Amino acid sequence: MSGVTPEIAADFIVEAQEILDRLGEQLVALEHAPDDREQLNAVFRGFHTLKGGAGFLGIHGMVELCHAAEETLGSVRAGQAVLEAQHFDAAQRSLDWLQAMLDAVAGGTEPVHAPAELIAQFSLDPVAVPAPVASPAPVATATGGMIDDDEFEALLDQLHGTAAPGVQPPAVAPSRPASGMIDDDEFEALLDQLHGAAAPGAHAMPAVVPPSAPARAPSPAVPAPVAARPAAAPPRAAGGGEAEQTVRVDTRRLDAIVNLIGELVLARNRLKTLRTRLKDEELDRAVGTLDVATARLQSAVMRTRMQPVGKVFSRFPKVARDVARSLQKEVELEMVGAETELDRNLVEALADPLVHLVRNGIDHGVEAPALREAAGKPRVGRLRLSAQQEGDYVGIEVQDDGAGIDPERLRAKAREKGLIDPEAAARLGPEECLHLIFLPGFSTKAEVTDISGRGVGMDVVQSRIRELGGQIQIQSELGRGSRFMIRVPLTLAILPTLLVQAGEAVYALPLARVLEVLHAAPASLGWFDGRPVLDRQSHALPLLDLRRWLGIEACEATLLTVVVLQMGDSRFGLIVDQVRGREEVVIKPLPRALRGLPGYAGATLIGDGRLALILDVDGLRESG
């Protein structure tokens, strides 16, 4: 890659990653429908494109592996072979190796070649398939003659001096130079034919004959259907037609713009605070206009960072297939709502937690085929991955139709491992028992495998979701399956909050976790298990005093202000001095002195210019 610019290499890495993400899903689809010609062509072109780019950059290990896959797929496309189970296994394994090679290139290290046994796994045993009857090669004409995709691939290969496996180049009458290459004018004419019209001033595209092909006597002319020529082609509009124009932008530039928008939001909040204090009519109008413009600009910039969650979902057909095969299970993956959009950083951050949930759903949830049949279920288990937008948040669910989770078994395991004392375990309800799987070191597996059983994973999943400002809940029914529900904000940059005060300090609570604000007399409080509760007729609401949690002196009040917060399937009330109102804040990292402390999620500057700490609702409750 010594002669390749960093920009070209970076473009290849981006494009190759997109192709690899698609190939995993396409290979699974092809395995389920081997006769799907369109899917076969898509997989072939994926490996073919990767091979071409890798060859240009001199990544020989990638070229070698892609060529092995391409040879097999090309023979299948030509009707000379059929794909067997070992070929699909080899193709899926090759994606892991290609990903490792691409990561090495991105990291500036030398990619490791794939093992010889993987290359050999692509070999084809001769299969008795009738040879396809040769049909007359289509002749390109200037009157609308079209060529098909296979011929286009063959001509592209000739530009590199090599023919694609299993694809015959279209025939051509005139002799070619010894190199077998076509010149730029001919290639331009070919591209025009793909659109059904010859380029102005270009000659009709001659067919290409390999240099080794002997000259043949002209065959008798056969009348061919001729497409009706349009009276006149409409002139093209200046600017290249109606095709959508896109441009790739370095993500660091987008992040810098988002940071600037954050500073603008802080300045707007400050001006809105001053407006109420100064009470000037002209200032009021100017700040109102700025408020609207800032909100629109903020929305537009955030949209540029949005990506569909399908970018993450595309890897799961391969993950589900590989895990199911290793466990000798049969699983069908259903994906819904892949077009739902999220902040780019969130899309990337959700990848690992979702991979773990999908693997766990197949390993712990879906039963073996024999057990499913014995229970009256279909042999093939179902795993459903869905996403949908819910206001300022996105909900993502991983649902299986497996055996479900036994709360009593979780309770017993937690006691057995010493993760919870017997008295606390006895007080837990069924729903609270389900959340024991998030305890560090918890596992119900009797044996450690490559997939699970080490007691790590679900606690990391929960921690990662919380870091993203989201929450995860569980629903399960024995014999019917389990459902993991994740809820994360649309963006990590700007967060709608409710500002509350305790003492002199102001704190921000994520607005999505706030259910209501109510007032209660101190005399109406009761006590349960040593903690204050508020009797709300239908249920007793546990309370947490923010002043007491902060360790500051309590104050006497004739009326308590309580913010009701949601935590999973339960709720609790936070006693504060006063509620200051709603405000959109820009999340900043915590000061070093507070990093790692439970109950704190970040910091921000509020409208009056003061620093406010953003509270983590889950950590607040657990540490209170």
N, C-alpha and C positions, 0 to 999 in steps of 0.2 A: 504493500500500500504506500510505498515511498513516493510514488508520483501522483498520488491522489490528494486533493485538497481536503482539509477538515470539513468543509461545508458539504462536499459530495459524500463523504463517509457518514456524516450526521444524517443527511437525507436518506441514505440507504438504510441506516439503522432504524429510522422512524418507519419507513415503508416496509422493511422486513418484519418489524414487530407487528405491524397491522396484518400482514399476510399470515404470520404464524398464529396470531389470535384467531383469525378466520379459519385456518386449516384444521385446527382441532375440532371445531364444530362441523365443518364440511366433511371431514373423514368419518365422524360418527354418523352423520346423515347418510353418507354413501354406504357405510356398513349395514345400515338398516334397509337401504334400497339400492342394491348393487347394480340394478338395471337403469338407474337414473343417469342418463347420458349427460345431462346438464351439470349434475353434481360431479361426475367423473371428469368432465372438462375443466370445471372450476378447480378441482384438486390438482389436476395435471398442470394447469397454468400457474397455480401457486408455487409448486416446486420448480417449474420452469423459470418463472420470474426471479425466484431466489437464486437459482443457479446462475442466471445471467448477471445479476448484480454482484454476486460473490465472485464470479469469474473476472469481472471488470476490476474489482478491488483486490484480486489475488488471494482470496480466502479459500485455499485449496481444499481444506477439510469439508467446508460447506458445499463446494462444487461437487466433490466426490460423493457425498451422501445424497444430495439432491439428484445427481445423475442416476444413482441406483434406483431411487424412487421413480424418477422420470422414465427410465427404461421400462420398468414394469407397467406403469400406467399407460405408456405409449403403446405397448403391445396389446393391452386390454382395449384401448381405444380403437386399434386397428382390427379388433376381432380375432386376434391370434392367441388369446389367453383369457382366463377369468381370474378374478381376485379371490384368494383363499384367506382363511383366518390368520395364517402366519404373516400374510402381506399387510393386513390391517394392523396387526401387532407391531410389525416392523415400522410401519408408517407413523404410528403413534409414538413409538420409542424414538424415532428419528426427530420428531418435533422437540423432545426434551434435549436431545443432543444439539440440534440447531439453535435452540434457545440459549444453551450454555455457550455455544460458539459466538452467538450474537452478543451475549453479555461480556464475553472476553474481548471482543472487538471494541465494544463501547468502553471497556475499562482499560484499553490500551495494552492488553496482553495477548500472547499468541494462543489462538484457539487450539484445543486438543482434538485430534482426529477421532472419528467414531470407530468403535472396534470392528475388526474384519468380520466377525460373526453377524453383526447387524447388517453390514453390506450384503453378506451372503444370504441373509434371510429374505432379501428381495428377489432372489432367483426364481425363475419360472420353470416348472416342469412342462414339457410339451403337452398340450391339450388338443385333442382332436376336434378342431373347429373348422367347418367348411370355409375355404378361402373365399373372400368376398369377390364377387364378379366385378371385373374392371369396367368402369364406365367411362365414356368419352370425357376427357378433361374439358372443363369449361373454358371458353375462349373469351378473354377480356376484350371488350369493345368500348368504343367511346360513346355508344348509344345506350348506356345504362347497365352494361354487363357487371354482375356482382361476383365476388369471390367469397368463399365461406371462411369460417374461423380457422379451420385446419390449414388451409392454403396460406392464410395470413401468417400463422405461426411459422410455417415452413419458410416463407420469404423473410421473416424476421431472422430466422436462424441462418439463412444464407448471407445476411448482412454481417454475421459473425463468422461466416465460413463453415458452418456446420448445420446439418439437418436435424430437426427434432425427431426423436424416435417414434416410429409408428406413423409418421405423417409423410405423405408423398408430396413433393412440390408440384405446383401446377405446370403443365407443359407449356413450352414456348417455341415459337417458330425460329426467330433469328438466333444466330450463334452468339455465344457469350464469350467474354474474355476468359483466359485460362484460369483465372482465380475463381470463377463461378459466382462473382459478386454482381449486384446490380447497382447502377449509379444513382445519384440523388434525384435526378429528374424522373427516373422510373419509379423510385420509391414514392415521390410526391404524387405521381399519377395513380399509384396503387392506393394511397390514402384517399385520394379523391373518389376512386371507385367505391371505396367502402361507404361513402356518402351518396353514391349513385350518380356522380357527375364528374367529368374530367376537368382538370384544372385548365384555366384559359391558356391557350398557347401550348399545352402539353400534347404530345402524341399519344395515341392509344397505347396502353400498357402492353409491352411484348411479354410473352410467356418466357419462363426461365427454364433452360435445359441444363442439367449437370454436364460438366465438360466431358465426362467419360461416355455420355450417351451417344450411340451411333446415329448418323443421319438417317432419316426414314423418308421413304417416298410419300408424297402427299396422298392422303386418303381421299376417297370421293367426298365431295362436298355434301354435307347433310344440312338441310334447312333447319335452322334453329329459331325458336320463337323469339321475336324481337319486341322488347317493351315499347309501348307507344311513347314517342318523344314529346315532352311538354312543349307547348308553343314558345314559351319564353320563361326562363328562370327569373323569379323576382330578385331584384338587386338586394345584396346583403346590407343590412344597416351598419353604419359606421360604428365601430366599437365591438364587433365580433358576435353579433346576434344576441339571443336571449339567454344563453347559458349563464348559470350562476358563477360569479367570479369569486374565488377564494385565494387567500394568501396565508402561508405558514408564518407564525410569529413565535419567536423565542419565548418560552413560558416565563423566563425571568423578566422580560419586558412587561408581560401581563401582570406579574406579581408586583412590579414597581408601580404600575398604574393603579392597582387595587390599593396599595399602601397610600398613594396620594389621595385617592378617593376617601380613604379612611380619615386622613388628616382634614379633608374638606368637610366631612360629616361632623368631626369634632368642632371645627370652627363654626359650622352652622348651628350646632347645639348651643355653643357659647353665645352666639348672636341672639338666638331665641330666648335665652335666659335674660340677656340684657334688654331685649325688647319689652319684656313684661315689667322690668324695673323702671326703664326710662319713660315708657308710655308716650312715645312720639309717633304721630300718625304717619309721617313720611318714612321713618325708619321701619315702622310696622309693615308698610307696603313693600319696601325694598327687601326686608328679611323674608316676607311671604313669598316673593318672586324667587329669591335665592333658594328657599326651602323646596319649592316645586322643581326648580332646575336641578338642584343637587339630587333629589330623589330620582328624577328621570335619568340623570347621568349615572348614578349609582346602579340603577337597574340595568342600564345598557352595558356597563362595564362588567357587571356580574354575569350577564348572559354570554359574554365572550369567553368566560372561564367555564361555562357549563359544558358538560359532556354527558352523553347517555350512559346509564348504568350498564347498557349492553356491552360496553367496552370491558366491563368486568365479567358479565354473564357469559361472554363468548368463550371463556376458558373452561366453563363448567361441564359441557358435554364430554370433553376429554377427561377431566378430573373424575366425573361420575363413572365413565366407562372403565378407566384404569383401576379405580378402587373396587368396583363391582367385580371385575374379572379376577383381581387378586384375592377376593373373598369368596369367589365362586357363587356370586349372587346375580340375580337378574333385576335390573333397575331401569325404569324409563324416566328420563328427566323432562319436566315441563317448565318452560320459562315464559313468564308473563310480564309485560310492562318494561321490556328492555329499552324502550324509547324514553323512559322517564329520565329527566336531566338532573344532574348534581354538579356541585363545584368540582373542578378537576382534582383538587387535592383530596377531596372526600372520596371520589371514585377510586383513586389509587390507594388511599388508606383503608378502604373497605375490603380490598381484595383478599388479604390474609384471613381476617375474621370469617368472611363468607366461605372461603375454601375450607376452613376448619369445620364450619357448621355443615357443609355439604358432605364432607368425609365422615363426620360423626353420624349424620342422618343415615348414611348407607351402612356404616359399621355397627352402630348401636341400635338404630331404629329398624331398618328394613330387615326382615327375617330371611333365612335361607329358603330357597324355593320349596323344598320338601316340607318345612315347617309351615309355610304359608298355605300350601295345599291342604295340610292336615287341619289347619284352622279355618278352612273354607274360603280362603282368599285366592286371588289369581297368583300364579307363579311369579309374575313380573311385579315387582314393587314400584311404587310411584313416589317420586320426589319432586316437589313443586317449589320453584323459585320465582317470587313475584316482587314487583316494585310499583308503587304509586305515590303521587304527590298528595300531601295532606297539609294544605296551607303553606306555612313557612318551613315545613318539615317533609321528609320523604320516609315512607314506611316500606321496609323490605322484610319479606317473610320467607323462611325455609321450612317447608312442611312435608312430612312423610306419612305414609299409611302403614307404618310398622307396628311393633309390639307396644309402643307407648312407654312411659316412665312410671315406675311404681314408687310413689312417695315414701311408703314405709321402708322399702329397700334402701332408699337414699338416707333416710333417718338412721337406720341401723348401721349403714356403712360409715356415716359421719361419726357416730359414737365409737364404732370399732377402731377407726383411724385416729381417734382423739382430737378431731377437728372441732367438736362442739361438746359441751358438758351434758350429761344426761338430763339435768333439770331443764336446761334451755331447749334441748331436743324435744322433750315431752310437751313443751308449750307451743311448738310449731304446728301450724295448720297445714293441710295438704299442699296449698299453693306455695307456702313458704318453704316446705320441704323440697319442692322442685328447684328452688334457687340455691340449694346446697351444692349443686354441681359446679357453681361458680367459686367455691372455696378452693384456695390454692392447695394442691396435693390431692384433690378428690378424684377418685376413679372407681368405677364398678367393675372394671375388667379384671378377670382372674389372671390373665397372662398378658405380658407386654408384647406388642406386635409393632410392625413398622408404622401402623396407622394410629394406634391408640394404646392406652394402658399405663402411661408413664405418670399420670396425675398432673400433667400440664396441658394447657390448651384453653379450656373453657374460662378459667380465671383470666387468662390473657385476652380472650375475646371480649369479656366484659370490661376489662380495664381499657382496651383500645376503643371500644364504643363510647365509654365515658369520656375519654380524652377528646373525642370528636364532638362532645356536647350532646350525645345521644343516650338512649337507654335500650335495654333488651329485656323482653318478657318471655315467659314460657307458658304454654298451655299443653296439656297432655291427657290422653284418655287411654287406659289399658286396653290393648287389643285393637285400638283404632288409629294410633299414631300420635305424633308430637308436632308442635308448631312453635317456632322461635320467631319472635317479632322484634325487629330492630327499628328504631326511630331516630333519625339524625337530621340536623338542620340542613337547609339547602346550601348554605355557605358557611365557612368558618371565619370569614373576615369580619362581618358585621352581625351583631346579635340583638334582637329585640329583647329588652329586659324590663323588669319592674324594679324601680329603685326604692329601697327601704332604709330606714335609719335606726341605729341602736347606739345610744350615747351620742357622741359628736360625729361619729363616722357614718358614711353612707355605703351601702352594699347593693350589688345588683343580682337579681334572681332571674334565670332564664324564663322568659314570659311563657314559653310553651309548657312549662311545668307548673304554672300558677293556675289554679282552678277558680278561686274566689277569694275575696277579702271580707272578713266579718268582724264584728265587735262583740265582746262578751264581758260580763261583770266578773271580777275575781271570785266572788262568792259562788258563782255557778260552776267552778271547776271541781272536779273530783280527782281521786287518786287510784291508780291501778298498777300493781306490781312496782310501787315506788316511784311512779311517773305520773305527771299531771295529765288529765284527759278532760275533754269537753263533751258533755252529753248532748248529742244532736238528735235525740229520740230514736232515729233509725239505727244509729251506731254510736260508739264512743270514739271520738277523734283524739289520737295521741297528740300531745303538745310538746314543743321544744322551745325554750326561752332563749332567744338569740343573745341577750345580755349574759345569761348564765353560761352559755356555750363559749362566749368570747372571754369570760372570766372577768367581766366588769361589774361594778356594783349595781344591784337591782334597784329600781325606783318604784315608788308606790304610785299606782294609777287607779283612777275610779272606773276606767273602762279599758279593757285590753284590746289591742289591734292584732288580729290573727290572720296570717296569709296561709291559705290552704294549698298545700303542694302535693303533686302526684309523684309517687315512687313505685314504678312497676304497676302491680294491680292494687296496691294499697295507697293510702294518703295520710298525711299528718299535717298539723298546724304549727306554723312558726310565729312565735310571739315577738313583735317588733314595737319600737316606740312610735313610729309613724310610717305611712306610705307616701313617698314623694311623687309617684307617678311613673308613667311609661317613658322609656327613652331608648333609642337605638344606639348601641355602643360599639366601639371598635375594640376587639379583643387584643390585648397585649400580653406578652409572657409575664409570669409572676416575678416579683423581686426575688433575688437569690435566697434571702432569709426565709421565704415562705414556700419555696419549691419543695414538693414532696409532702407538705402538710395536708392531712385529710380535710375535706370540706371547702377547699379553695380551687377554683378552676382557671382563674386568670385575673387580669387587672384592666382598668380602663380609666380614661379621663371623662368626667361628666360635664354637663353644660356650665356649671359654675367654676370650672377649672380645677376642681379637686380630683384626687386619685380615689377611685372606688374599686374595691375587690369584688370579683365575680364569684359567687358561691356555687359550689358543686352540691346539688340537692341530695344525691345519693350518699356522698361522703359526709354531708352534714348530718343526715339521719343516723348513719351507721356509727359515727363517732360521738353522737350526742347522748 
